[in-house]
Amino acid sequence: MISVLVFICILSILIVVHEFGHFMAAKKIGVRVEKFSLGFGTQLFKHKKGETEYSVSAVPLGGYVKLAGDSLEEFNAKDYEYLSKPAGKRFWVIVLGPLLNYLLGFLCFWLIFTVGYPALTAKVGGVMDGFGAKIAGIKPGDKVLEIDGEKVVFWEDLQKIIQAKSEASKVSLLVLRDSREEKIDVVIKQDQFSDILGQKHKVGLLGITPDDEFITVRKGVLDSFVLGWQKTWELTILTYKGLWRVVTGKLAIKESVTGPLGIFYITSKAARLGIIAILHLMAVLSISLAIFNLLPLPILDGGHIALLLVEKIRGRMLSLKTDKIITKVGMTLMISLAIFVTYNDVLRLFGDKIIKIFGK
């Protein structure tokens, strides 16, 4: 039940922030906002204040802001209508939704670094057969303090140093064992693995696994600000690299997308890990939502921006017929994508159980 509430809460925050961006920009340029809705389907709550009706509906998987005169069918050339405004002003109404999602992701990362996040220490939890660590005598419970004189505190530090090493190179480890410091030389072995983008890399390995020892790491407000932007930028670059690999056929789309079912599963795991994991998930989802919405596909914000560019080049709006065709194509694409990602999530999460049921 807690997982469901966390899932709904995260989605609701992302949607409200996104739609508030559109709402705020529309108000700023004098466009009348007729509806601000969280969710779809049966209305659970509605309240009209001024010219805007605010509502909450039963299915919290989306939301929308209805602007006066935002379609050619409804446009009456009134000053308060969306289509009466210049393309430049309409651009800001469109882009501010994703922009606020992007900013929310950064704020979550900033908060995580400020409040403190758990990090694995460089304590050894296990050793693997066939690798240099076991041969050299590294034991579970040893804590790595230095590698070739370079200080190590966190498991992430250890990984970065070791993975950059070449095959058969040797490193000198300073380890803490039973309150005593010992120097142990370990030969590196290389192995190949695929990263999150499906790219294969050869990396150096000691042949050790981490212990479950964590320490909380806190940074100052200014340091957290810088780290938050770094994390946001790294995620942005990673996302665009992933999209490019999908477009070029180097990464299967089924391995790179997830839908509400997959997000719920991830949220359930984050809810069990605590507030920092939830904040991290919200940051990743919010930035991903911003980037996805800016793709130049019909009915997405990026698609509307692309149409504004076409309008700017042509010097006039698209015809009603063309607008309807683009909307239908966009809806078909989005529905098809929703079906695909849901099907993919079902197979990924419950594929083994389905095979067992129908295999009998």
Secondary structure, 3 states (H helix, E strand, C coil): CHHHHHHHHHHHHHHHHHHHHHHHHHHHCCCCEEEEEEEEEEEEEEEEECCEEEEEEEEEEEEEEEECCCCCCCCCCCCCCHHHCCHHHHHHHHHHHHHHHHHHHHHHHHHHHHHCEEEEECEEEEECCCCHHHHHCCCCCCEEEEECCEECCEHHHHHHHHHCCCCCCEEEEEEEECCEEEEEEEECEEEEEECCCCCEEEEEECCEEECCCEEEECCCHHHHHHHHHHHHHHHHHHHHHHHHHHHCCCCCHHHCCCCHHHHHHHHHHHHHHCHHHHHHHHHHHHHHHHHHHCCCCCCCHHHHHHHHHHHHHHCCCCCHHHHHHHHHHHHHHHHHHHHHHHHHHHHHHHHHHHHHHHHC
